[in-house]
Amino acid sequence: MSKTDRSQQILNWFNSERQKDQRELDRNKDRLVKEIKKLKKEDIFPVPEKLTLWKKLKILLLGR
Protein backbone atom coordinates (compact mmCIF):
# COMPACT_ATOMS: atom_id res chain seq x y z
CA MET A 1 0.00 0.00 0.00
CA SER A 2 1.41 3.34 -0.96
CA LYS A 3 1.65 6.28 1.35
CA THR A 4 -0.95 8.28 -0.60
CA ASP A 5 -3.45 5.39 -0.40
CA ARG A 6 -3.04 5.23 3.36
CA SER A 7 -3.35 9.00 3.63
CA GLN A 8 -6.50 8.90 1.51
CA GLN A 9 -8.00 6.20 3.73
CA ILE A 10 -7.26 8.21 6.83
CA LEU A 11 -8.73 11.31 5.25
CA ASN A 12 -11.87 9.41 4.23
CA TRP A 13 -12.23 8.00 7.75
CA PHE A 14 -11.79 11.46 9.25
CA ASN A 15 -14.43 12.96 6.95
CA SER A 16 -16.92 10.21 7.73
CA GLU A 17 -16.39 10.70 11.47
CA ARG A 18 -16.86 14.42 11.07
CA GLN A 19 -20.13 13.84 9.24
CA LYS A 20 -21.33 11.47 11.96
CA ASP A 21 -20.50 14.05 14.62
CA GLN A 22 -22.30 16.76 12.66
CA ARG A 23 -25.43 14.60 12.31
CA GLU A 24 -25.39 13.86 16.04
CA LEU A 25 -24.97 17.55 16.81
CA ASP A 26 -27.89 18.41 14.53
CA ARG A 27 -30.10 15.81 16.24
CA ASN A 28 -29.20 17.19 19.65
CA LYS A 29 -29.94 20.74 18.51
CA ASP A 30 -33.33 19.68 17.13
CA ARG A 31 -34.18 17.85 20.38
CA LEU A 32 -33.22 20.90 22.44
CA VAL A 33 -35.31 23.21 20.25
CA LYS A 34 -38.32 20.90 20.62
CA GLU A 35 -37.91 20.84 24.41
CA ILE A 36 -37.70 24.63 24.54
CA LYS A 37 -40.79 24.99 22.34
CA LYS A 38 -42.75 22.78 24.77
CA LEU A 39 -42.16 25.26 27.60
CA LYS A 40 -44.85 27.76 28.37
CA LYS A 41 -44.11 31.42 28.96
CA GLU A 42 -45.57 31.12 32.46
CA ASP A 43 -43.03 28.38 33.30
CA ILE A 44 -40.14 30.69 32.48
CA PHE A 45 -41.57 34.01 33.71
CA PRO A 46 -43.95 33.60 36.65
CA VAL A 47 -47.13 35.65 36.48
CA PRO A 48 -47.25 38.21 39.30
CA GLU A 49 -50.07 37.85 41.79
CA LYS A 50 -53.07 40.04 41.01
CA LEU A 51 -53.62 42.40 43.94
CA THR A 52 -57.16 43.09 45.05
CA LEU A 53 -58.24 46.49 46.29
CA TRP A 54 -58.11 45.25 49.88
CA LYS A 55 -54.60 43.89 49.47
CA LYS A 56 -53.47 47.21 47.98
CA LEU A 57 -55.00 49.10 50.91
CA LYS A 58 -53.35 46.76 53.40
CA ILE A 59 -49.96 47.33 51.71
CA LEU A 60 -50.50 51.10 51.81
CA LEU A 61 -51.54 51.14 55.47
CA LEU A 62 -49.36 48.43 56.97
CA GLY A 63 -46.59 47.95 54.45
CA ARG A 64 -45.60 44.55 53.17
Phi, psi and omega in degrees: 000132182279165182295323180291326177296315179296317178298320179294320178297316180296318179297317178298317179298315180300316180296320179293321178294321177298318178295319177300314180298320180295319178296319179295318177299316179298319178297317180295321178298314180299317180296318179295318178298318179297319179294321179293321180294334180288338182290145177264154180301324181293332178291327183273313181243105182296143180282128179294150181292136179282122181272132175278170179300319182293322178293322177296316179297318178300317179297317180296318184278318187252347187080177182287000000 
